[in-house]
Amino acid sequence: MPANADMLAPTKNRLLAKLPREEYERILPHLGHVSFSFGQVVYESGGQMDHIYFPTTAIVSLLYMMENGSSAEMGMAGNEGLVGVALFMGGDTMPNRAVVQSAGGAVRMRAKLLHEEFALGGTFQRLLLRYTQALLTQMSQTAVCNRLHEIEQQLCRWLLLSHDRMDSDELVMTQELIANMLGVRREGVTAAAGRLQEQGLISYVRGRIQILDRGGLEAAVCECYKVVKDEYDRLLG
């Protein structure tokens, strides 16, 4: 067994870890490991998916793409959830684009098996529906935050949500990509990151962001972060 086998275990995904033993052992033989690289496109808007993905160490951004090529992040999914909600909510195609924000692993399940397990109506189904509710809250709060709050607060929210889904204090991410995620100009992200760095909350060097003071970020962030986190905790613990 490889040294990092524990990092690849399906139970590194919090949804799968909550399954009763019987349900988990039933689906385990049908789960396959996959490695995602930074910037990899998991699926395109309008595309079809053959698998649903449960990230273990990867983080995937859900993006809305405009006709002119610009984009903004609607939400993100990491080890707390899944990628491919439309597969069990009745959609034949994906309504958005999914891009890997942080490289890492995931486990995947074929769409056919997903539909069969979901139809059984057990804990698996309830967890997927609760996660969908939490994700909808994240998406709606992201829209409100991007419309009403300063870039610095948006950046704090994005950093905290990313940090919640990682086993590290370091994020590999350029300012240009963060700007694309938030749907703002790169100059705005540069200024906001500079202010956070001056306050000693983060360190930003050559595309690597180090979280230095998590408590400070929580004090600086808008209420949107807590709304999203509280809803996830309420629905999934």
MIFI-416570 format. One line per 5 residues: number of its first residue (from 1); for each residue x, y, z of N, C-alpha, C. Coordinates in nm, 2 decimals. Each point is the difference from the previous one (the first is absolute). Layout:
N
NUM	X/Y/Z/X/Y/Z/X/Y/Z  ...
***
This chain:
237
1	0.09/-0.12/0.00/-0.09/0.12/0.00/0.09/0.12/0.00  -0.03/0.10/-0.09/0.08/0.12/0.00/0.00/0.08/0.12  0.11/0.08/0.03/0.01/0.08/0.12/-0.12/0.10/0.02  -0.05/0.05/-0.12/-0.11/0.10/0.01/-0.13/-0.07/-0.01  -0.01/-0.13/0.02/-0.13/-0.07/-0.02/-0.11/0.06/0.09
6	0.03/0.04/0.12/-0.10/0.06/0.09/-0.06/0.13/-0.06  0.08/0.07/-0.08/-0.05/0.12/-0.06/-0.09/-0.03/-0.12  0.01/-0.12/-0.06/-0.08/-0.04/-0.11/-0.13/-0.07/0.04  -0.01/-0.04/0.13/-0.11/-0.08/0.05/-0.13/0.08/-0.03  -0.11/-0.07/-0.04/-0.12/0.06/-0.03/-0.06/0.08/0.13
11	0.03/-0.05/0.12/-0.05/0.06/0.12/0.07/0.14/0.03  0.10/0.04/-0.08/0.06/0.13/0.00/-0.11/0.10/-0.04  -0.10/-0.05/-0.08/-0.11/0.08/-0.04/-0.10/-0.01/0.11  -0.05/0.12/0.06/-0.08/0.00/0.11/-0.14/-0.06/-0.02  -0.05/0.02/-0.12/-0.13/-0.06/-0.03/0.00/-0.16/0.00
16	0.11/-0.05/-0.06/0.01/-0.15/0.00/0.03/-0.05/0.14  0.07/0.08/0.08/0.04/-0.04/0.13/-0.13/-0.01/0.09  -0.11/0.07/-0.04/-0.12/0.00/0.08/-0.09/-0.12/-0.03  0.03/-0.08/-0.10/-0.09/-0.11/-0.04/0.01/-0.11/0.11  -0.12/-0.06/0.02/0.00/-0.12/0.09/0.09/-0.11/-0.07
21	0.06/-0.08/0.09/0.09/-0.10/-0.05/-0.05/-0.09/-0.11  -0.13/-0.04/0.01/-0.06/-0.08/-0.11/0.00/0.07/-0.13  -0.05/0.13/0.00/0.00/0.07/-0.13/0.13/0.03/-0.05  0.10/0.03/0.08/0.13/0.03/-0.04/0.07/-0.12/-0.06  -0.02/-0.12/0.06/0.07/-0.12/-0.05/-0.07/-0.04/-0.13
26	-0.13/0.03/-0.02/-0.06/-0.04/-0.12/0.05/0.08/-0.12  0.03/0.13/0.02/0.05/0.08/-0.12/0.15/0.00/-0.01  0.07/-0.04/0.10/0.15/0.01/0.00/0.06/-0.07/-0.12  -0.04/-0.12/-0.04/0.06/-0.07/-0.11/-0.02/0.08/-0.13  -0.10/0.09/-0.01/-0.03/0.07/-0.12/0.06/0.14/0.00
31	0.08/0.04/0.10/0.07/0.13/0.00/0.14/-0.01/-0.06  0.03/0.09/-0.08/0.14/0.00/-0.06/0.07/0.13/0.03  0.13/-0.01/0.02/0.08/0.12/0.03/0.03/0.08/-0.13  0.01/0.13/0.02/0.04/0.09/-0.11/0.09/0.11/0.05  0.10/0.04/-0.07/0.08/0.11/0.04/-0.03/0.12/-0.09
36	-0.02/0.12/0.06/-0.03/0.12/-0.08/0.12/0.09/0.01  0.04/0.06/-0.11/0.11/0.10/-0.01/-0.06/0.14/0.01  0.08/0.09/0.04/-0.04/0.14/0.01/-0.04/0.06/-0.13  -0.12/0.05/-0.01/-0.05/0.06/-0.12/-0.07/-0.10/-0.09  -0.01/-0.12/0.04/-0.07/-0.10/-0.08/-0.15/0.02/-0.01
41	-0.06/-0.01/-0.11/-0.14/0.01/-0.02/-0.07/-0.13/0.03  -0.08/-0.01/0.10/-0.07/-0.12/0.03/-0.12/-0.02/-0.10  -0.07/0.11/-0.02/-0.10/-0.01/-0.11/-0.03/0.15/-0.04  -0.06/0.01/-0.12/-0.03/0.13/-0.06/-0.15/0.02/0.01  -0.04/0.13/0.00/-0.14/0.03/0.00/-0.07/-0.06/-0.12
46	-0.11/-0.06/0.02/-0.08/-0.07/-0.10/0.05/-0.14/-0.03  0.11/-0.04/0.06/0.05/-0.13/-0.03/-0.07/-0.11/0.09  0.03/-0.12/-0.04/-0.06/-0.11/0.08/0.11/-0.07/0.08  -0.04/-0.06/0.11/0.09/-0.07/0.09/-0.03/-0.14/0.01  0.10/-0.09/0.00/-0.01/-0.14/0.02/0.02/-0.04/0.15
51	0.06/0.09/0.08/0.03/-0.03/0.14/-0.04/0.12/0.09  -0.02/-0.03/0.12/-0.01/0.10/0.10/0.13/-0.01/0.08  0.05/0.11/0.05/0.13/0.00/0.07/-0.01/0.05/0.14  0.07/-0.07/0.09/0.00/0.03/0.14/0.15/0.04/0.04  0.03/0.13/0.00/0.14/0.04/0.02/0.05/-0.05/0.14
56	0.12/-0.04/0.01/0.07/-0.04/0.13/0.10/0.11/0.03  0.08/0.04/-0.09/0.10/0.11/0.03/-0.01/0.11/-0.11  -0.07/-0.02/-0.11/-0.01/0.10/-0.10/-0.11/0.10/0.04  0.01/0.12/-0.06/-0.11/0.10/0.01/-0.04/0.04/-0.14  -0.13/0.00/-0.03/-0.05/0.03/-0.13/-0.09/0.12/0.00
61	0.03/0.10/-0.09/-0.08/0.12/-0.01/-0.11/-0.02/-0.10  -0.12/0.04/0.03/-0.11/0.00/-0.09/-0.02/0.14/-0.05  0.02/0.02/-0.13/0.00/0.13/-0.07/-0.11/0.02/-0.09  -0.05/0.12/-0.01/-0.10/0.04/-0.10/0.08/0.07/-0.11  -0.01/-0.04/-0.12/0.07/0.06/-0.12/-0.09/0.09/-0.08
66	0.05/0.12/-0.03/-0.07/0.09/-0.09/0.04/-0.02/-0.14  -0.08/0.05/-0.09/0.03/-0.01/-0.14/0.13/0.06/-0.05  0.04/0.11/0.08/0.13/0.06/-0.04/0.12/-0.06/0.06  -0.02/-0.12/0.07/0.11/-0.07/0.06/0.03/0.03/0.15  -0.06/0.11/0.05/0.02/0.03/0.14/-0.08/-0.10/0.09
71	0.05/-0.01/0.12/-0.06/-0.10/0.09/-0.01/0.05/0.15  -0.08/-0.07/0.08/-0.01/0.03/0.14/-0.03/-0.13/0.07  0.06/-0.02/0.12/-0.03/-0.12/0.07/-0.14/0.01/0.07  -0.07/-0.11/-0.01/-0.13/-0.01/0.06/0.01/-0.07/0.13  0.10/-0.09/0.01/0.02/-0.08/0.12/0.12/-0.08/-0.01
76	0.04/-0.07/0.10/0.11/-0.10/0.00/-0.04/-0.12/0.07  0.07/-0.11/-0.04/-0.03/-0.13/0.07/0.14/-0.07/0.03  0.01/-0.05/0.12/0.12/-0.07/0.04/-0.04/-0.12/0.08  0.08/-0.03/0.10/-0.02/-0.13/0.08/-0.13/0.00/0.08  -0.08/0.11/0.00/-0.12/0.01/0.07/-0.12/-0.05/-0.09
81	0.03/-0.02/-0.13/-0.12/-0.02/-0.09/0.04/-0.08/-0.13  -0.06/0.05/-0.11/0.01/-0.08/-0.12/-0.01/0.10/-0.12  0.03/-0.05/-0.12/0.00/0.07/-0.12/-0.09/-0.08/-0.10  -0.11/0.07/-0.04/-0.10/-0.07/-0.09/-0.14/-0.01/0.05  -0.04/0.10/0.07/-0.14/-0.01/0.06/-0.10/-0.02/-0.10
86	0.01/0.05/-0.12/-0.10/-0.02/-0.10/-0.03/-0.14/-0.04  0.09/-0.09/0.03/-0.01/-0.14/-0.04/-0.12/-0.07/0.08  -0.02/0.05/0.13/-0.10/-0.07/0.08/-0.12/0.10/0.02  0.01/0.12/-0.06/-0.12/0.09/0.01/-0.08/0.01/-0.13  0.03/-0.09/-0.09/-0.09/-0.02/-0.12/0.06/0.07/-0.12
91	0.11/0.07/0.01/0.06/0.06/-0.12/0.08/-0.09/-0.09  -0.01/0.02/-0.13/0.08/-0.09/-0.09/0.13/0.07/-0.03  0.01/0.13/0.02/0.12/0.07/-0.03/0.04/0.09/0.12  0.13/0.05/0.00/0.04/0.08/0.11/-0.02/0.15/-0.03  -0.05/0.08/0.09/-0.04/0.14/-0.02/0.12/0.09/0.01
96	0.11/-0.05/0.04/0.12/0.09/0.02/0.13/-0.07/-0.03  0.11/0.06/0.01/0.13/-0.06/-0.02/0.07/-0.03/0.13  0.07/-0.11/0.01/0.07/-0.04/0.12/0.15/-0.01/-0.03  0.07/0.08/0.08/0.15/0.00/-0.02/0.07/-0.03/0.13  0.11/-0.07/-0.01/0.07/-0.03/0.12/0.08/0.12/0.06
101	-0.04/0.04/0.11/0.06/0.12/0.07/0.13/-0.04/0.08  -0.01/-0.12/0.06/0.12/-0.05/0.07/0.02/-0.15/-0.04  0.12/-0.03/-0.05/0.02/-0.14/-0.04/-0.01/-0.10/0.11  -0.04/-0.12/-0.03/-0.02/-0.10/0.10/-0.08/-0.12/-0.05  -0.04/-0.08/0.09/-0.07/-0.12/-0.03/-0.16/0.01/0.02
106	-0.06/-0.10/-0.06/-0.15/-0.02/0.01/-0.03/-0.14/-0.02  -0.12/-0.04/0.04/-0.05/-0.13/-0.04/-0.12/0.02/-0.09  -0.02/-0.09/-0.09/-0.12/0.02/-0.09/-0.09/-0.12/-0.01  -0.12/0.02/-0.03/-0.10/-0.10/-0.01/-0.07/0.02/-0.14  -0.03/-0.11/-0.07/-0.07/0.01/-0.12/-0.14/0.05/0.02
111	-0.05/0.07/-0.10/-0.13/0.06/0.01/-0.11/-0.11/0.01  0.01/-0.11/-0.06/-0.10/-0.10/0.01/-0.01/-0.06/0.14  0.12/-0.02/0.07/-0.01/-0.05/0.13/-0.05/0.11/0.10  0.04/0.12/-0.03/-0.05/0.12/0.08/-0.16/0.00/0.00  -0.05/-0.01/-0.12/-0.15/0.00/-0.01/-0.06/-0.12/0.07
116	0.06/-0.12/0.00/-0.05/-0.11/0.07/0.00/0.02/0.15  0.11/0.05/0.05/0.02/0.02/0.14/-0.10/0.11/0.05  -0.01/0.10/-0.08/-0.08/0.12/0.04/-0.15/-0.05/0.01  -0.04/-0.09/-0.09/-0.14/-0.04/-0.01/-0.03/-0.09/0.12  0.09/-0.05/0.07/-0.02/-0.09/0.12/-0.06/0.09/0.12
121	0.03/0.13/0.00/-0.06/0.09/0.10/0.06/-0.02/0.14  0.12/-0.04/0.01/0.07/-0.02/0.13/0.08/0.13/0.04  0.09/-0.02/0.09/0.09/0.11/0.05/0.07/0.07/-0.12  0.04/-0.08/-0.10/0.08/0.05/-0.11/-0.09/0.11/-0.07  -0.12/-0.03/-0.02/-0.09/0.10/-0.07/-0.02/0.12/0.09
126	-0.02/-0.02/0.13/-0.02/0.12/0.09/0.12/0.09/0.01  0.12/-0.06/0.00/0.12/0.07/0.01/0.02/0.09/-0.13  -0.03/-0.06/-0.11/0.02/0.07/-0.13/-0.10/0.12/-0.01  -0.12/-0.02/0.05/-0.10/0.11/-0.01/0.04/0.11/0.10  0.04/-0.04/0.12/0.05/0.10/0.10/0.12/0.08/-0.05
131	0.09/-0.07/-0.07/0.11/0.07/-0.05/-0.04/0.10/-0.11  -0.10/-0.04/-0.08/-0.05/0.08/-0.11/-0.06/0.13/0.06  -0.07/-0.01/0.12/-0.06/0.12/0.06/0.12/0.09/0.05  0.10/-0.06/0.06/0.11/0.08/0.05/0.07/0.07/-0.12  0.02/-0.07/-0.11/0.06/0.06/-0.12/-0.08/0.11/-0.06
136	-0.13/-0.01/0.00/-0.09/0.10/-0.04/0.02/0.13/0.08  0.01/-0.02/0.14/0.02/0.11/0.09/0.14/0.07/-0.04  0.10/-0.09/-0.02/0.13/0.06/-0.04/-0.01/0.08/-0.13  -0.07/-0.05/-0.10/-0.01/0.07/-0.12/-0.08/0.13/0.01  -0.11/0.00/0.07/-0.08/0.12/0.02/0.08/0.11/0.08
141	0.07/-0.05/0.10/0.08/0.09/0.09/0.11/0.06/-0.08  0.06/-0.08/-0.09/0.11/0.05/-0.08/-0.05/0.11/-0.09  -0.11/-0.02/-0.06/-0.06/0.11/-0.09/-0.02/0.13/0.08  -0.06/-0.01/0.12/-0.02/0.11/0.09/0.13/0.07/0.03  0.10/-0.08/0.04/0.13/0.05/0.05/0.07/0.08/-0.12
146	0.00/-0.06/-0.12/0.06/0.06/-0.11/-0.06/0.13/-0.04  -0.13/0.01/0.03/-0.07/0.12/-0.04/0.01/0.11/0.10  0.00/-0.03/0.13/-0.01/0.10/0.11/0.13/0.03/0.08  0.09/-0.09/0.00/0.12/0.01/0.09/0.13/0.04/-0.07  0.09/0.06/0.07/0.13/0.04/-0.05/0.08/-0.12/-0.04
151	0.09/0.03/-0.10/0.09/-0.11/-0.05/0.08/-0.07/0.11  0.04/0.08/0.10/0.08/-0.05/0.11/-0.08/-0.10/0.08  -0.13/0.03/0.02/-0.09/-0.10/0.07/-0.03/-0.12/-0.08  -0.02/0.02/-0.13/-0.02/-0.11/-0.09/0.12/-0.10/0.00  0.12/0.06/0.00/0.13/-0.08/0.00/0.01/-0.07/0.13
156	-0.03/0.06/0.11/0.00/-0.07/0.13/-0.10/-0.12/0.00  -0.12/0.02/-0.05/-0.09/-0.11/-0.01/0.05/-0.11/-0.08  0.06/0.03/-0.11/0.05/-0.10/-0.10/0.11/-0.08/0.07  0.09/0.07/0.07/0.12/-0.06/0.06/-0.05/-0.09/0.11  -0.10/0.04/0.08/-0.04/-0.08/0.11/-0.08/-0.12/-0.05
161	-0.08/0.01/-0.10/-0.07/-0.12/-0.05/0.10/-0.10/-0.06  0.10/0.05/-0.07/0.11/-0.08/-0.05/0.07/-0.07/0.11  0.04/0.07/0.10/0.08/-0.05/0.11/-0.08/-0.11/0.08  -0.13/0.01/0.01/-0.09/-0.10/0.06/0.01/-0.13/-0.07  0.03/0.00/-0.13/0.00/-0.12/-0.08/0.14/-0.05/-0.03
166	0.10/0.05/0.08/0.14/-0.04/-0.03/0.06/-0.06/0.13  0.10/-0.08/-0.01/0.08/-0.05/0.11/0.13/0.08/0.02  0.01/0.12/-0.07/0.12/0.08/0.00/-0.04/0.15/0.02  0.10/0.08/0.04/-0.03/0.14/0.02/0.05/0.07/-0.13  0.04/-0.07/-0.10/0.05/0.07/-0.12/-0.09/-0.04/-0.12
171	-0.03/0.11/-0.08/-0.08/-0.01/-0.12/0.09/0.04/-0.12  0.00/-0.08/-0.10/0.07/0.04/-0.13/-0.10/0.06/-0.09  0.01/0.13/-0.02/-0.10/0.07/-0.08/0.05/0.14/-0.04  0.00/0.03/-0.13/0.04/0.13/-0.05/-0.11/0.10/0.03  0.04/0.13/0.00/-0.10/0.11/0.02/-0.09/0.00/-0.12
176	0.05/-0.03/-0.12/-0.09/0.01/-0.12/-0.11/-0.11/0.02  0.03/-0.12/0.04/-0.10/-0.10/0.02/-0.10/0.03/0.11  0.05/0.06/0.11/-0.09/0.05/0.11/-0.09/0.10/-0.06  0.05/0.09/-0.08/-0.09/0.11/-0.06/-0.10/-0.07/-0.08  0.03/-0.10/-0.08/-0.10/-0.07/-0.08/-0.10/-0.07/0.08
181	0.04/-0.05/0.12/-0.09/-0.07/0.09/-0.10/0.10/0.05  0.05/0.12/0.05/-0.09/0.10/0.06/-0.07/0.09/-0.10  0.04/-0.01/-0.13/-0.06/0.08/-0.10/0.03/0.15/0.01  0.13/0.03/0.05/0.04/0.14/0.02/0.13/0.02/-0.08  0.05/0.12/-0.01/0.13/0.03/-0.06/0.11/-0.05/0.08
186	0.11/-0.04/-0.07/0.12/-0.05/0.07/0.06/0.11/0.09  -0.01/0.13/-0.04/0.06/0.10/0.08/-0.07/0.01/0.14  -0.13/-0.03/0.00/-0.07/0.00/0.12/0.04/-0.11/0.10  0.03/-0.12/-0.06/0.05/-0.11/0.08/0.14/0.03/0.05  0.08/0.06/-0.08/0.14/0.04/0.04/0.00/0.09/0.12
191	-0.09/0.11/-0.01/-0.01/0.09/0.11/-0.05/-0.06/0.13  -0.11/-0.09/-0.02/-0.06/-0.06/0.12/0.10/-0.10/0.07  0.07/-0.08/-0.09/0.10/-0.09/0.06/0.11/0.07/0.07  0.04/0.12/-0.06/0.10/0.08/0.06/-0.04/0.05/0.14  -0.12/0.04/0.01/-0.05/0.05/0.13/0.00/-0.11/0.11
196	-0.05/-0.12/-0.05/0.00/-0.12/0.10/0.14/-0.04/0.04  0.10/0.02/-0.09/0.13/-0.03/0.03/0.06/0.10/0.09  -0.03/0.12/-0.02/0.05/0.11/0.09/-0.05/-0.02/0.15  -0.12/-0.06/0.01/-0.06/-0.03/0.13/0.05/-0.12/0.06  0.09/-0.08/-0.07/0.05/-0.12/0.05/-0.09/-0.12/0.00
201	-0.11/0.01/-0.09/-0.10/-0.11/0.00/0.05/-0.11/-0.10  0.06/0.05/-0.11/0.05/-0.10/-0.10/0.14/0.04/-0.04  0.06/-0.09/-0.07/0.13/0.02/-0.07/-0.02/-0.04/-0.15  0.03/0.09/-0.09/-0.02/-0.03/-0.14/0.13/0.01/-0.08  0.05/-0.11/-0.05/0.13/0.01/-0.07/-0.01/-0.10/-0.12
206	0.01/0.06/-0.12/0.01/-0.08/-0.12/-0.11/-0.11/-0.01  -0.12/0.05/0.01/-0.11/-0.09/-0.02/-0.03/-0.10/0.11  0.06/0.02/0.12/-0.03/-0.08/0.11/-0.05/0.09/0.12  -0.12/-0.03/0.05/-0.06/0.07/0.11/0.01/-0.08/0.12  0.07/0.05/0.10/0.01/-0.06/0.13/-0.10/0.06/0.10
211	-0.08/-0.08/0.07/-0.09/0.06/0.10/0.08/0.01/0.13  0.02/0.12/0.04/0.08/0.03/0.12/-0.09/0.02/0.13  -0.11/0.06/-0.02/-0.09/0.03/0.12/-0.14/-0.03/-0.04  -0.05/-0.12/0.02/-0.13/-0.04/-0.03/-0.11/0.09/0.08  0.03/0.02/0.13/-0.09/0.08/0.08/-0.01/0.14/-0.06
216	0.11/0.05/-0.04/-0.01/0.14/-0.06/-0.08/0.00/-0.13  0.01/-0.10/-0.08/-0.09/-0.01/-0.12/-0.15/-0.01/0.04  -0.02/-0.08/0.10/-0.14/-0.01/0.04/-0.06/0.13/0.06  0.09/0.08/0.06/-0.04/0.13/0.05/-0.03/0.10/-0.11  0.08/-0.02/-0.11/-0.01/0.10/-0.11/-0.11/-0.03/-0.10
221	-0.04/-0.13/0.00/-0.09/-0.04/-0.11/-0.15/0.05/0.03  -0.08/0.00/-0.11/-0.14/0.04/0.02/-0.08/-0.11/0.05  -0.13/0.02/0.03/-0.08/-0.10/0.06/-0.03/-0.12/-0.09  0.04/0.02/-0.13/-0.03/-0.11/-0.10/0.07/-0.13/0.03  0.12/0.01/0.05/0.07/-0.12/0.03/-0.07/-0.08/0.11
226	-0.05/0.06/0.10/-0.06/-0.07/0.12/-0.14/-0.05/-0.05  -0.07/0.07/-0.08/-0.13/-0.05/-0.05/0.02/-0.14/-0.07  0.10/0.00/-0.09/0.03/-0.13/-0.07/0.05/-0.11/0.09  0.09/0.03/0.09/0.05/-0.10/0.09/-0.10/-0.05/0.10  -0.08/0.09/0.05/-0.11/-0.04/0.09/-0.10/-0.09/-0.06
231	-0.03/0.03/-0.13/-0.10/-0.08/-0.07/0.06/-0.14/-0.03  0.12/-0.01/-0.03/0.07/-0.13/-0.02/0.00/-0.08/0.13  0.04/0.07/0.11/0.00/-0.07/0.13/-0.14/-0.05/0.04  -0.10/0.08/-0.03/-0.14/-0.03/0.04/-0.05/-0.12/-0.07  0.04/-0.01/-0.13/-0.06/-0.11/-0.09/0.09/-0.12/0.01
236	0.13/0.01/0.02/0.09/-0.11/-0.01/0.09/-0.03/0.12  0.00/0.10/0.09/0.08/-0.02/0.12/0.15/0.02/-0.03
***
